[in-house]
């Protein structure tokens, strides 16, 4: 697939071992990124999920939208999916979207899990809206340095075979930030919303 415009950055693997972390910017042009952000922000049914911490229930510090084979995907979601499938050669039947409303919204250190190991073998992620810092660290090898990426609108991250050994997060920040939408595409065997938040 021919990418639009000039790639400012393309790193085929940022990890020293135990997986692949590919980063491209820009995958979508500035005009496309603005269009998709607005369409997703306005048309996705965003939901506030809860999480349990030490026997107390707290709202997730972000809003979530989930589309699988049981839902009708929006025109914009299908367009994005088609572009990603064409570039990666992968097929997707699930997208999990996070809306970070401001600098207080975040996701803590975690590795993606699902019902079957193949469900998180390949995760393809697109960012629109505000730039936020994406960080990755190894679960066991503490000598490896922290990897940090500024995920700008239109940037693409591909994670392959890394969920067992690496953690990632969108960090809290004290700097004022506007809204950001992140989409993670995968191919899963069984859909189960509760395991994705």
C-alpha positions as CSV (number, residue, x, y, z in Angstrom):
1,X,0.0,0.0,0.0
2,X,1.3,3.5,-0.9
3,X,1.1,5.8,2.1
4,X,0.0,9.4,1.6
5,X,2.6,12.1,1.6
6,X,6.1,11.9,3.2
7,X,6.6,9.6,6.2
8,X,8.3,11.7,9.0
9,X,9.0,8.6,11.0
10,X,8.9,4.8,10.4
11,X,10.4,2.4,12.9
12,X,9.8,-1.2,12.0
13,X,10.7,-2.5,15.5
14,X,11.3,-0.5,18.6
15,X,11.7,-3.5,20.9
16,X,15.1,-5.1,21.6
17,X,13.4,-8.5,22.1
18,X,10.2,-10.5,22.8
19,X,8.0,-8.9,20.1
20,X,7.6,-6.2,17.5
21,X,6.5,-2.6,18.1
22,X,6.2,-0.8,14.7
23,X,5.5,2.9,14.6
24,X,4.6,5.0,11.5
25,X,3.8,8.7,11.3
26,X,1.7,9.9,9.5
27,X,-0.4,7.0,8.4
28,X,-3.4,9.3,7.9
29,X,-2.9,12.8,6.6
30,X,-3.7,15.8,8.8
31,X,-7.0,16.4,6.9
32,X,-8.0,12.8,7.2
33,X,-7.2,12.7,10.9
34,X,-9.3,15.8,11.6
35,X,-12.2,14.3,9.7
36,X,-12.1,10.9,11.4
37,X,-11.7,12.4,14.8
38,X,-14.8,14.6,14.4
39,X,-16.8,11.7,12.9
40,X,-15.9,9.2,15.7
41,X,-16.3,11.8,18.5
42,X,-19.8,12.6,17.4
43,X,-21.1,9.2,16.1
44,X,-19.7,6.5,18.3
45,X,-21.8,5.4,21.3
46,X,-19.2,6.1,24.0
47,X,-19.8,4.3,27.3
48,X,-18.5,4.9,30.8
49,X,-17.3,1.5,32.2
50,X,-16.4,0.8,35.8
51,X,-13.4,-1.0,37.3
52,X,-12.9,-2.6,40.7
53,X,-9.8,-1.7,42.7
54,X,-9.4,-3.1,46.3
55,X,-13.1,-4.0,46.5
56,X,-14.2,-0.5,45.5
57,X,-15.8,0.4,42.1
58,X,-14.4,3.4,40.2
59,X,-15.3,4.8,36.8
60,X,-12.6,4.1,34.1
61,X,-10.6,7.3,33.5
62,X,-11.7,7.4,29.8
63,X,-14.8,6.5,27.7
64,X,-14.9,3.3,25.6
65,X,-16.6,2.2,22.4
66,X,-16.6,-1.4,21.2
67,X,-17.6,-2.7,17.8
68,X,-17.6,-6.4,16.9
69,X,-19.3,-8.6,14.4
70,X,-22.7,-8.2,16.3
71,X,-22.8,-4.4,15.6
72,X,-23.2,-2.3,12.5
73,X,-19.9,-0.5,11.9
74,X,-20.0,3.2,10.9
75,X,-18.8,4.2,7.4
76,X,-15.7,5.8,9.0
77,X,-14.8,2.7,11.0
78,X,-15.1,0.5,7.9
79,X,-12.9,3.0,5.9
80,X,-10.2,2.9,8.6
81,X,-10.4,-0.9,8.9
82,X,-10.0,-1.3,5.2
83,X,-6.9,0.9,5.1
84,X,-5.3,-0.9,8.0
85,X,-6.1,-4.3,6.5
86,X,-4.6,-3.3,3.2
87,X,-1.4,-2.1,4.8
88,X,-0.9,-4.9,7.3
89,X,-2.4,-7.9,5.4
90,X,-4.3,-8.7,8.6
91,X,-8.1,-9.1,9.0
92,X,-10.0,-7.5,11.9
93,X,-13.4,-8.2,13.4
94,X,-13.2,-6.1,16.5
95,X,-12.2,-2.5,17.3
96,X,-11.9,-1.2,20.9
97,X,-11.9,2.6,21.1
98,X,-10.8,4.8,23.9
99,X,-11.8,8.5,24.2
100,X,-9.4,10.4,26.5
101,X,-11.3,13.6,27.3
102,X,-8.5,15.6,28.8
103,X,-5.1,15.2,30.5
104,X,-6.7,13.4,33.5
105,X,-7.9,10.5,31.3
106,X,-5.4,7.7,31.0
107,X,-4.8,3.9,31.0
108,X,-2.5,2.4,33.5
109,X,0.3,-0.2,32.9
110,X,-1.2,-3.3,31.4
111,X,-0.9,-5.9,28.7
112,X,-3.9,-6.8,26.6
113,X,-5.6,-10.1,27.4
114,X,-8.4,-12.0,25.8
115,X,-10.0,-15.5,25.6
116,X,-7.4,-17.1,23.3
117,X,-3.7,-16.2,22.9
118,X,-4.2,-15.5,19.1
119,X,-6.7,-12.8,20.0
120,X,-3.9,-10.4,21.1
121,X,-1.1,-11.7,18.8
122,X,-1.5,-8.7,16.5
123,X,-3.0,-5.4,17.7
124,X,-3.1,-2.4,15.3
125,X,-3.6,1.0,16.8
126,X,-4.5,4.4,15.3
127,X,-4.6,7.8,17.1
128,X,-6.6,10.9,16.3
129,X,-6.9,14.2,18.2
130,X,-4.5,15.4,20.9
131,X,-1.0,14.0,21.1
132,X,-0.4,11.8,24.1
133,X,2.6,9.9,25.4
134,X,2.5,6.1,24.9
135,X,5.0,4.1,27.0
136,X,6.2,0.5,27.0
137,X,8.3,-1.4,29.5
138,X,9.4,-5.1,29.8
139,X,7.6,-7.1,32.5
140,X,10.6,-9.0,33.7
141,X,13.9,-7.6,32.3
142,X,14.3,-4.4,34.4
143,X,17.6,-3.6,32.7
144,X,15.7,-2.7,29.5
145,X,14.9,1.0,29.1
146,X,11.4,2.5,29.1
147,X,10.2,3.2,25.5
148,X,8.2,6.4,25.0
149,X,6.4,7.6,21.9
150,X,4.5,10.8,21.3
151,X,1.4,9.5,19.4
152,X,0.4,12.3,17.1
153,X,-2.9,12.4,15.2
154,X,-2.7,10.0,12.2
155,X,0.0,7.9,13.8
156,X,0.0,4.1,13.5
157,X,1.3,1.6,16.1
158,X,1.4,-2.2,15.4
159,X,2.0,-4.6,18.3
160,X,2.9,-8.1,17.4
161,X,3.7,-11.0,19.8
162,X,4.5,-8.6,22.7
163,X,1.6,-8.9,25.1
164,X,3.1,-11.7,27.2
165,X,6.3,-9.9,28.0
166,X,5.6,-6.1,27.7
167,X,3.4,-3.6,29.5
168,X,2.1,-0.4,27.9
169,X,0.2,2.7,29.1
170,X,-1.1,6.2,28.2
171,X,0.4,8.2,31.0
172,X,-1.2,10.8,33.2
173,X,0.1,14.3,32.5
174,X,-0.1,17.7,34.3
175,X,-0.1,19.5,31.0
176,X,-3.4,20.6,29.6
177,X,-4.6,18.2,26.8
178,X,-7.6,18.2,24.6
179,X,-9.5,15.0,23.6
180,X,-7.8,12.1,21.9
181,X,-9.4,9.0,20.3
182,X,-7.4,5.7,20.0
183,X,-8.7,2.7,18.1
184,X,-7.2,-0.8,18.5
185,X,-8.1,-3.3,15.8
186,X,-7.8,-7.1,16.4
187,X,-9.2,-10.4,15.2
188,X,-10.8,-12.4,18.0
189,X,-12.5,-15.8,18.2
190,X,-15.2,-14.8,20.8
191,X,-16.5,-11.4,21.6
192,X,-16.6,-10.5,25.3
193,X,-16.8,-6.8,26.1
194,X,-16.0,-7.2,29.8
195,X,-12.5,-8.6,29.1
196,X,-11.5,-5.5,27.0
197,X,-11.8,-2.7,29.5
